[in-house]
Amino acid sequence: MRRYVLTFLEGMLYDRTGLMKKIAHFGAFDHDSYGDLLFPKLAEYLLPDFAITHVAPTATTTEWSDACPVIALEEAVARNDWDGILVGGGDIIQSGGWRTRKWRDSSRSLLGGLPGLWMGAAFLSAKLNIPAAWNAPGVPLPFPDWFAEYAALAGACTDYVAVRDADSRANLGPVLNVPISVVPDTALMASRIWPLAERQRRLALSLSCVDTARRHADMRAAVHNLIRELDLDESDIVVAPLLRWELEEYPPEIVRQEAPFASRAPLPGCPGLVATARLIGGSSWYVGNSLHGLITAVSYGIPAVIVVPVHNKGAHKYRGFLEAAGLDPAAYLANCWTEAGDLLLRQKPARIAEETLATCERHVGRLRSVLSSGPVDKAHIWRRLASSAHQRSETLCLMGTPVEHLCAHLLTEEHNLALATDREMALVSAWQSWQQSRLGRLSNLIARLLRFVANAMRWSRGLLDAALRTLLLNALERHWIGMLGLRRVRELPGLDWLLSKLQLPSSSSQVIAKIGPYLTRREEALYREAILPLRAAGQQQPSRMCRPEAPSATRGAPSCTRRRILFVCGEFPNPVHGGGGRVAGFVKALSRHHDVLVAAWYKRECDAEAYANLRPYCRSLLRLSIEDLEHGCAAKILKALGGQPADIVHYEWPRSLRSFDRRLGRCHIYTHMESVSCSLWMDLQRLEPLSQLWLRRLT
């Protein structure tokens, strides 16, 4: 029986010729980045029973001496002898918005870039009827609408889909109709591949050149503080060049790879990936800008902190990895170098939970199982793709636009865009260099003096105005009272009568105890002047406050008529602030009996979690940009409504009123606060800031 089992397993792992199964491993393996180049070595270690060939957009080599050899994407898709497809890690599951300079400059890579590494790989598996699997890559952004169809087909061609964090699954979920697993980055197993015998007392750094250029002073101060607190010498500081790709992406003016602590600090060459991993793992502490530098340090169990690079603040991959690995992001994630030093001093040696490692091992077992399987039936997907591509190519030719001409045009447009980006970064660097020069510092000093003189003139103009002078003196008196702690109880005549008329269940003594110590003499005089006419008017014409009655249990159920209710929001209904929580509560409550549609300003870095929480309650949830709201976007909202007006349109926050349009609904609702605030806002925009008229309108 054992003999038959072994024969069966050998047949699974080896093809008919007796050779190991050939696996095409797709990834950004020509990208000169420590993290991307780790995945070929991880694949060869974790899947030793397969003959793995690494595929990149181009066949260019990197500066790492022990990087695995690669073949170009064009060569890989032309072969038909593959037995399986493996898509590597890194943030490569994208629609093609980012391409390195070497990809743009290479005519052989054409327009593939990142989509060719995962979508092209999936379609190749459909063409050859072979299995395909993902080794937990990242999905940094949601897919645009025009790309969703192709992404869904690529997902249907993939037999096992695994991503490295929950945010990646959220970005991928609306497009793919297949199960998606979340697996921590497999680089966590680096310590198993390259174990260490001993550890040295030193601090390992990884520095982004952009971070070094823009936050040089903070970086220097943080490293000096760590040297002092950890009782180290400058010879105990090592810098690992994990982000070498920045040297080719950014212009020379931006790239300032100077050590943040001393020019004589050692900068080890780290020619190989193994040497670099052992350099980090053999240190006692790690801090830097590289995600895979942090992953390597955590794998070896040393205290580590990652500083989010200044040009990558919106990326979720840093927090996503820590959460997927079962680690507290607050202990490992820093927004600046000063915070990083404090976190590192408080941190204990990292420890990966056994369950996390078990998840990685189960993931590797699933990869091995999928790649070992035989042929799969995907021919129908490939026929659909080939037919669609053929029809579109015919249409282009009949319109007089050959495909080669279209590709050349798109490449030219992208090259021009890349040149414009490089020029912009060069201008930013030149501006920063000029500010640090002697002439720049003198110019900044003159600008501060001019601002001081201008402010003095504005204050003097304000003091000459009687109304503004009164307000200023009143504010100074309140500040003086609070600073000296004066607690003089004041008498407010008629306060009991006012509270009773307002139906407020409070006594005058309670109100005086709360606000009395902060009232100025002018405010007390204003109250005395107002209360007498108010009482006289109240005695002549009694009034009554009408409040809504409490819901009665005997009343009938709400009407069964479902209405379409549209919320136009100048802010996103995010529960982190009171107004957002109120609007979100309205949406959730109304969605039980009505169709609720929301159009709101959306900032992904702040509102992604609130969006996911609110989306199930909305018939439609339109995400607007700040430009949409500033210029009015009624047409865009009407398009989202399908051209049919809503029954009720409710406007929240003053900015939303710029999109007011009667075509949006039959009944429009906005509060007095929104209308008054919007009117004030528009008036202030027409006046000179801080001028006398501007201050009068503001007060």
Stockholm file with secondary structure:
# STOCKHOLM 1.0

chainA/1-699         MRRYVLTFLEGMLYDRTGLMKKIAHFGAFDHDSYGDLLFPKLAEYLLPDFAITHVAPTATTTEWSDACPVIALEEAVARNDWDGILVGGGDIIQSGGWRTRKWRDSSRSLLGGLPGLWMGAAFLSAKLNIPAAWNAPGVPLPFPDWFAEYAALAGACTDYVAVRDADSRANLGPVLNVPISVVPDTALMASRIWPLAERQRRLALSLSCVDTARRHADMRAAVHNLIRELDLDESDIVVAPLLRWELEEYPPEIVRQEAPFASRAPLPGCPGLVATARLIGGSSWYVGNSLHGLITAVSYGIPAVIVVPVHNKGAHKYRGFLEAAGLDPAAYLANCWTEAGDLLLRQKPARIAEETLATCERHVGRLRSVLSSGPVDKAHIWRRLASSAHQRSETLCLMGTPVEHLCAHLLTEEHNLALATDREMALVSAWQSWQQSRLGRLSNLIARLLRFVANAMRWSRGLLDAALRTLLLNALERHWIGMLGLRRVRELPGLDWLLSKLQLPSSSSQVIAKIGPYLTRREEALYREAILPLRAAGQQQPSRMCRPEAPSATRGAPSCTRRRILFVCGEFPNPVHGGGGRVAGFVKALSRHHDVLVAAWYKRECDAEAYANLRPYCRSLLRLSIEDLEHGCAAKILKALGGQPADIVHYEWPRSLRSFDRRLGRCHIYTHMESVSCSLWMDLQRLEPLSQLWLRRLT
#=GR chainA/1-699 SS CHHHHHHHHHHHHBCTTSSBCEEEEESCTTSCCHHHHHHHHHHHHHCTTSEEEEEESSCCCCSCTTCCCEEEHHHHHHCCCCSEEEECCSSCCSSSCCCCHHHHHCSSSTTTHHHHHHHHHHHHHHHHTCCEEECCCCCCSCCCHHHHHHHHHHHHHCSBEEESSHHHHHHHTTTCCSCEEECCCGGGGHHHHSCCSCCCSCEEEECCHHHHHHSHHHHHHHHHHHHHHTTCCGGGEEECCTTTTHHHHSCTTTCCCCCSSCTTSCCCCCCSHHHHHHHHHTSSEEEESCHHHHHHHHHHTCCEEEECCTTCTTCCHHHHHHHHTTCCHHHHEESSHHHHHHHHHHCCCCCCCHHHHHHHHHHHHHHHHHHHSCCCCCHHHHHHHHHHHHHHHHHHHHTTCCHHHHHHHHHHHHHHHHHHHHHHHHHHHHHHHHHHSHHHHHHHHHHHHHHHHHHHHHHHHHHHSHHHHHHHHHHHHHHHHHHHTCCCCCCCTTHHHHHHHTTCCCCHHHHHHHHGGGCCHHHHHHHHHHHHHHHHHHHHSCCCCCCCCCCCTTSCCCCSCCCEEEEEESSCCCTTSHHHHHHHHHHHHHTTTSEEEEEEECCHHHHHHHHHHHGGGCSEEEEECHHHHHHCCHHHHHHHTTTCCEEEEEEESGGGGGGCCGGGEEEEEECHHHHHHHHHHHHHHTSCTTSHHHHHHHC
#=GC SS_cons         CHHHHHHHHHHHHBCTTSSBCEEEEESCTTSCCHHHHHHHHHHHHHCTTSEEEEEESSCCCCSCTTCCCEEEHHHHHHCCCCSEEEECCSSCCSSSCCCCHHHHHCSSSTTTHHHHHHHHHHHHHHHHTCCEEECCCCCCSCCCHHHHHHHHHHHHHCSBEEESSHHHHHHHTTTCCSCEEECCCGGGGHHHHSCCSCCCSCEEEECCHHHHHHSHHHHHHHHHHHHHHTTCCGGGEEECCTTTTHHHHSCTTTCCCCCSSCTTSCCCCCCSHHHHHHHHHTSSEEEESCHHHHHHHHHHTCCEEEECCTTCTTCCHHHHHHHHTTCCHHHHEESSHHHHHHHHHHCCCCCCCHHHHHHHHHHHHHHHHHHHSCCCCCHHHHHHHHHHHHHHHHHHHHTTCCHHHHHHHHHHHHHHHHHHHHHHHHHHHHHHHHHHSHHHHHHHHHHHHHHHHHHHHHHHHHHHSHHHHHHHHHHHHHHHHHHHTCCCCCCCTTHHHHHHHTTCCCCHHHHHHHHGGGCCHHHHHHHHHHHHHHHHHHHHSCCCCCCCCCCCTTSCCCCSCCCEEEEEESSCCCTTSHHHHHHHHHHHHHTTTSEEEEEEECCHHHHHHHHHHHGGGCSEEEEECHHHHHHCCHHHHHHHTTTCCEEEEEEESGGGGGGCCGGGEEEEEECHHHHHHHHHHHHHHTSCTTSHHHHHHHC
//
